[in-house]
């Protein structure tokens, strides 16, 4: 039976970046690394926009500037 050994994170990153650079070159590797993969960022923006849309401005300002509870 074959035993699998996992790389530590530093080794994994080094090997992955090396593979990208060798196969894509520096510019395309940079573009690839900058891509938003998880979609988490976009979802957090949508969640924030929903929060802003439903926000009662006066209650919010009272809470922030006067310390009152919302």
Secondary structure in CASP SS format (residue, H / E / C, confidence):
PFRMAT SS
TARGET T0000
AUTHOR 0000-0000-0000
METHOD secondary structure of the structure
MODEL  1
X C 1.00
X C 1.00
X C 1.00
X C 1.00
X C 1.00
X C 1.00
X C 1.00
X C 1.00
X H 1.00
X H 1.00
X H 1.00
X H 1.00
X H 1.00
X H 1.00
X H 1.00
X H 1.00
X H 1.00
X H 1.00
X H 1.00
X H 1.00
X H 1.00
X H 1.00
X H 1.00
X H 1.00
X H 1.00
X H 1.00
X H 1.00
X H 1.00
X H 1.00
X H 1.00
X H 1.00
X H 1.00
X H 1.00
X H 1.00
X C 1.00
X C 1.00
X C 1.00
X C 1.00
X C 1.00
X H 1.00
X H 1.00
X H 1.00
X H 1.00
X H 1.00
X H 1.00
X H 1.00
X H 1.00
X H 1.00
X H 1.00
X H 1.00
X H 1.00
X H 1.00
X H 1.00
X H 1.00
X C 1.00
X C 1.00
X H 1.00
X H 1.00
X H 1.00
X H 1.00
X H 1.00
X H 1.00
X H 1.00
X H 1.00
X H 1.00
X H 1.00
X C 1.00
X C 1.00
X C 1.00
X C 1.00
END
